[in-house]
Amino acid sequence: MKLLFEKSSAGRRGVELPELDVPRRANLLPRESLREELGLPELSEVDVVRHYTHLSRMNFGVDVGFYPLGSCTMKYNPKINEDISRFDGFTCLHPYSPAEVSQGSLRLMYELERYLSEIIGMDKFTLQPAAGAHGELTGLMLMKAYFENRGEKRTKILIPDSAHGTNPASSVIAGFETVEIKSGPRGGIDVKGLKDAMSGEIAGLMLTNPNTLGIFDENILEIADILHSNGSLFFCDGANANAILGVARPGDMGFDIIQLNLHKTFATPHGGGGPGSGPVGVKKPLVDFLPKPGVEKKGDFYYLDYDKPKSIGRVKAFYGNFNVMVKAYSYIRAMGSGGLRKVAENSVLNANYLLAKLKKHYHLPYDRTCMHEFVLSDQGMPNGVTTNDVAKRLLDYGFHAPTVYFPLIVHGAIMIEPTETESKETLDEFADAMIKIREEAEKDPDLLKSAPRNLPVSRLDAVKAAREPRLRWKKE
Ligand SMILES: *Cc1c(COP(=O)(O)O)cnc(C)c1O
């Protein structure tokens, strides 16, 4: 497909501007201050409309089809939350407006913070962090402040080998060393390994539960005890809370800190760098260290509280990504507590339905009841067919590929998260495609190795694209 620059034709116009009604003064600006010829494309309106409409049709999104990208929770987001987040009262409010004229927005933040605390079982949340990884970093900074305040020097964070890559990255940015903890044969934390790793240097453990294998750690209470009796803190990577909403609360499992991804669990379209929100919740002993300002209420009046002497300070300009908070608030209010529980029940049911259908055809390394997602492997695939080939072939069948080659503890991982928003019919169609691909791998492996065949581009050189990105078009 041609670029706009390549479609350009000298003198073609999409708009007519009125004649200049002031004298043209050619030499008004000194020559060196004049911009070079920009070389913008010259096109008609219909050229531009067709170009962008065509581009949008080449894209894949959750509004187009099933998007089972494990760990990313690409569920369908009801449009009503979008509509509400675009109310003028929200979008036109200046962030420096005084509290007297921002009562509605402040109340929304105050109540959202209370809802999240109740749903997750924490004493208080901050809404400032901009996304999941940023929430992790904020949580780790809170841990640091907590130990400094106690006069303790703890330098190490324990991280399971199944963890999301952002966990070790955030720990290192926060100034901790990381120590890897192995998973046991059932996919949870190896409890003995955890006990052996305990020492006065351990600040805490970061755990995703249910973890990236989609497995709920059955030893969660014992793990919390091991940490707490060592004086360490227990951090939950709560990026994907779909499986537990209204059923179980991380606060009751013994976690001291959690980050949530509102853009995954609480209905904001994401991916492609769209705005996120990564609120961080804590138990009482950490509340004083939360970022400032916080949103508080005196009588009926909502205000921003800067009077927090032990706070770690600001982690984001203004109060975070407000528009995402509006969507999360509207989603929680629309669902109600019964609706949120159904989210958990259906996300778990959908994942187990697919798991039951696919495990006869693909290797399942941890054969247990799963939570919101599960992980297959490429073990036993015939004719040298790889996970990558399966993922590419799925695109030909009109599905987005699952997450592949993560978590790292599973060889050739295929991580499938159907989410709660998909119907049985869609799940069946996806399972049929996966089963058909498994048969093709047996009978006609070239079909897979040369896939995708039906898309505008086939196999891209991902390594070259990452190492030598061409971010700018230049005239030859
Ligand atoms: C998505 C995800 C993150 C990171 O969240 P971002 O908003 O992309 O920064 C962290 N942990 C887990 C388990 C995730 O799935």
The ligand as a Gaussian input file, in Angstrom:
#p B3LYP/6-31G(d) Opt

LIG

0 1
 C        0.140000      -6.012000      31.736000
 C        0.868000      -6.506000      32.913000
 C        1.779000      -5.664000      33.590000
 C        2.187000      -4.294000      33.085000
 O        1.144000      -3.399000      32.927000
 P        1.298000      -2.104000      31.989000
 O        0.053000      -1.328000      32.188000
 O        1.468000      -2.617000      30.588000
 O        2.510000      -1.356000      32.440000
 C        2.370000      -6.166000      34.736000
 N        2.116000      -7.411000      35.179000
 C        1.259000      -8.247000      34.541000
 C        1.010000      -9.621000      35.103000
 C        0.613000      -7.823000      33.376000
 O       -0.222000      -8.648000      32.733000

